[in-house]
Amino acid sequence: MDDNVRHPTMVLGISFSNENGTLFSRSLQEAIMKNWFELKIEWGIYMHGLAFAGDR
């Protein structure tokens, strides 16, 4: 896990803390934690594709 990449659950935890959605926030965070690795891979491929397309 890269320390320089900000984890989305940190942002979500803050955004849902003001409302009474702590339970919803927790389940959403768990879902993202499970998919975080795949998300990072897809994002890496996407960013790499953008950089590759920009070389033309």
C-alpha positions as CSV (number, residue, x, y, z in Angstrom):
1,M,0.0,0.0,0.0
2,D,1.5,3.3,-1.1
3,D,1.6,5.9,1.7
4,N,1.7,8.8,-0.9
5,V,-1.7,7.7,-2.3
6,R,-4.5,9.0,-0.2
7,H,-6.9,6.3,0.8
8,P,-10.5,7.0,-0.3
9,T,-12.0,5.7,3.0
10,M,-10.3,8.6,4.8
11,V,-12.3,11.1,2.7
12,L,-15.5,9.1,2.9
13,G,-15.2,8.8,6.7
14,I,-15.1,12.6,6.9
15,S,-17.8,13.3,4.4
16,F,-20.3,11.0,6.2
17,S,-19.4,11.8,9.8
18,N,-21.6,14.9,9.9
19,E,-24.8,13.0,9.0
20,N,-26.2,10.1,10.9
21,G,-24.7,7.7,8.3
22,T,-21.9,6.1,10.4
23,L,-23.3,2.6,9.7
24,F,-23.7,3.3,6.0
25,S,-20.2,4.9,5.9
26,R,-18.6,1.9,7.5
27,S,-20.2,-0.6,5.1
28,L,-19.2,1.7,2.2
29,Q,-15.6,1.9,3.5
30,E,-15.4,-1.9,3.8
31,A,-16.6,-2.3,0.2
32,I,-14.0,0.1,-0.9
33,M,-11.3,-1.6,1.1
34,K,-12.1,-4.9,-0.7
35,N,-11.9,-3.3,-4.1
36,W,-9.1,-0.8,-3.3
37,F,-6.4,-3.0,-4.8
38,E,-8.3,-3.6,-8.1
39,L,-9.2,0.1,-8.1
40,K,-5.5,1.1,-7.9
41,I,-4.6,-1.3,-10.7
42,E,-7.4,0.1,-13.0
43,W,-6.4,3.7,-12.1
44,G,-2.8,2.9,-12.9
45,I,-3.7,1.4,-16.3
46,Y,-6.0,4.4,-17.0
47,M,-3.3,6.9,-16.1
48,H,-0.7,5.0,-18.1
49,G,-3.1,4.9,-21.1
50,L,-3.5,8.7,-20.8
51,A,0.2,9.3,-20.7
52,F,0.8,6.9,-23.6
53,A,-1.9,8.6,-25.7
54,G,-0.3,11.9,-24.9
55,D,3.0,10.8,-26.5
56,R,1.6,10.7,-29.9
